[in-house]
């Protein structure tokens, strides 16, 4: 698979003083890329809450962070239930104050063929992969406005840029997320709210290993400009920068973290 890029020691990660103490909400934060993002913010000293329905993975993440002297709060929230989702956000804002940063990460890339898609499956996939992103943003916006600004980072996907097989609904949603990001950036910019999109390549997570054999992973690396496999912390590094004040005039655009996969 080519030489692996060396892992970055924790002590060598960038530190963003502007993230310390910030209220952060991450969706789908219990595992994979989301867990990497939660851990990244926790290590910056941010006040991190994450939503997920995977209770075991989520509680293990909270315990692992606590063992390292870091903190994150887990809330079990079904993102496809918009009323419950927005009520949970409102409750958290009332209890602890508005969120400064929203990371819309949650998604599900189950494979599906065009012939097998029903109207019910169409609605369910769009609910899982797109709908909640808008309604999370809508729920955090008033408090961000009241604070004088905020940051929304949406997670896209390289999949639709490559046109991968058996992902037509997932790729439809991921393409729409880039449009959503542009619209949020334009409509909310005068309120001091920035919106950006991070586009991961193929990230080596337990879920992705369901789909790829060692030979398949070797093909991915061969198609990249750089050797090595992406890890959740690589995506988190971009998210942290975009959420920080170092990116204070960065909005409306998408940023690839894909090792140059083409």
N, C-alpha and C positions, 0 to 999 in steps of 0.2 A: 504493500500500500504506500510505499515511499516512506521517507523518514518522518517521524512524528515531530511536530513543532514542540519544543520544550515547554513544559508547564511553567506558568509564572508563579513564583513564590508569593505567598500572601503579603509579605513585607514589601514586595516590589510593585504591588498594585497602586494605581493612582489614587490619591486622596483629594476629595473635594470638600473643603471646609463649608461651602455653601449648602451641602446636603445634610450636615449635622443638625439633628432636631427637626428636620422637615417631616411633615405628615405625608406618608406614602401609602397608596392603595395599589396592590398588584392583583390582577385576576388570574386564576389558574396557577397559583404560586406554589402548589404542593410538590411538584416534581418537574423534572426536565429543565427546559429553559426558564420556566417561571421560578423554580427553586433557586436557580443560579442568580436570577434578578433579585429575589427576596434576600438571599445571602449577601449579595453585593451592597444593597442599601443598608442592611443591618450592620455590615462592617464599616460603613461610613458614619454610623451613629444616628441614622435616621429612625424615625418612629414608624415602623412598617406594619401594616395589616395586609393580610392576603386572604382572598376568597378561593375556595375549592370545594369539591364534593368528595375528593379522595381523602377520607379522614385518616387512614393509617399513615400514608405517606406524609400528610401535612403535619400530624402530631410528631412524627419522627424528625421532621425538619426542625420544628420548634425546639425539640429536645437537643438535637445536635448543635444548633446555634447557641442554646443556653450553656452547653458544656464548654463552648469556646468563649463565653462571656458576652454573647450578643443576644438580642431579643427580637422576636417577631410574634405578632398575634394572628392566630388562625381563626377565621369565621367560616363555618360551613354554610355556603350560599349556593343555591342552584341558579346559575346565571340566565337560564332560559325562562325563569319565572320573573318577568320584569317588575311586577308589583312588589314582590318579595325582595328582589334585588335593590330597588330604589328605596324601599323601606329600611333595609339594612344599612345602606349608605346614610340615610337621614338620621338613623339612630346613632351611628358612629360619630357623625358630625355634631349632633346635639350633645353627645357625651364628652367628646374630646376636642372638638373644633374641626374646622374645615380642612380638607386635604390640600396639600400644596402640589402633589404629583400623583397622577393616575397613570398606571401602566396597564393598558389593555392587552393582555397576553393570551388569555384562555382561547383554546381552539381544539379541534379534533379532526385529524386527517385520515379517518377511516377510508379505505378504498371503496370505490363504487363504479359500476358500469352504467353507461347512459341508458341501456335497455332496461335496467332494473329500477330506475328512479321513478317513484310515485310522487303524487302531489304532497302527500303527508311527509315523505322523506325529504323532499325539497324544502318544505317549511321547517322541518326539524334541523336540517343542516344549516340553513341560513340563521336560525335561532342560535345554534351552538357557535357558529363561526363569525357572525357579523352583527346581528341585532343588538346583543348586549353591549357591544362597544359604544354604540351611539347612546344607549340609555344610561350607561355608566357615566359617560361624559356629560350628559344632560344633568345628571344628579349631582355631580361635583361642581358644576359651573357656577352656581350662585355664590357659594362660599369662596371660590377662587376670585370671583369678581369683587366680593367684599374685602378680600385680602389685598387686592390690587394686582393680582396675577397668579399664574400657575402654569403647570406643564402637563401635557397629555402626550404620552408616547404609545403609539399603536404598533403591534407586531404584525408585519406582513409575512410574505413567503416568497422565496425564489421560484416556487413551483410553477406559478402561472407565467413567469418570464421564460421558463424553459419549456412549458407546455408538456408536463409529465402525464403519463397515462393514468386512467382510472381515478381522476381527482376533479372531475368537471365542476362539481358544486363547491368543493373546497377552494379551487382556484378562482371560481367566480367571486366568492366572498373575499379572497385575499386581494384580488384586483380592485374590488370595491373599497377596501380599506384604504388604499392609497388615495382614492378619490375623496373618501370621508376625511382623511387627514388634511388634504388641501382645503376642503370646505371649512373645517373647524379652524384652521389657521387663519383663513381670511375673515371669517365671521367673528372670531374671538380675539383677534390680534389687538384691537384698540382697547380691549379690557386687560391687556398685559398677559394674556394666556397664549402660550406657544403650543403648537401641535406638530409632531414629527412622526415618521414611520421608520422602523428598523426592519430590514429584510434579511432574515437569516438564510444561509445556505443549508446544507445538510449537516445537522448538529448531531453528534454521537450521544444519544440518550438511550436508555433501556427501551423506550417505545420505538424509536427508529430502528433499533436492532431487530425488531420483529420483521421488518420488511427487507433487510439487507443481509446477504451472506458475506463472508470475507471477500469473495470475488466481487460482489456488488460494491462493497466499500472501496476496493481497489480501483474499480471503474470510476467512482466518484472522485477519488484523489487524482486519478489520471486526467480527469476533465477540469481540475482546478489549476490555477496558475501556481499555487503554492502547495507544497507537500504538507501532510498532516491532516488530522481530523479536527473539525471545530468542536469545541466543548461549550456548555452553557455559559461559562464565565467569559467566553469571547463575546457572546451576544450581550451579556450583562455589562461589559465594559463600555460598549457603545451607548447603551441605555443610560448608564450613570452619567456619562459625559453630556448627553442631550438633556438630561434632567437638571444638570448643574448650572450655576450662574456663568460658568465658562462658556456656555452656549446661549447666552442671553439674547442674542440676535439671530438665532438659528430657528427657523420655523418653516412649515409648509412643504418640506421635502422629505425624500426617502433615502435611507443610507444602508447600503449592502454590507453584510458581514458574511462573506461566502467563500473566502480564499480564492476569489476569482473564478468561480465555477461557471463554465459556459458549455 
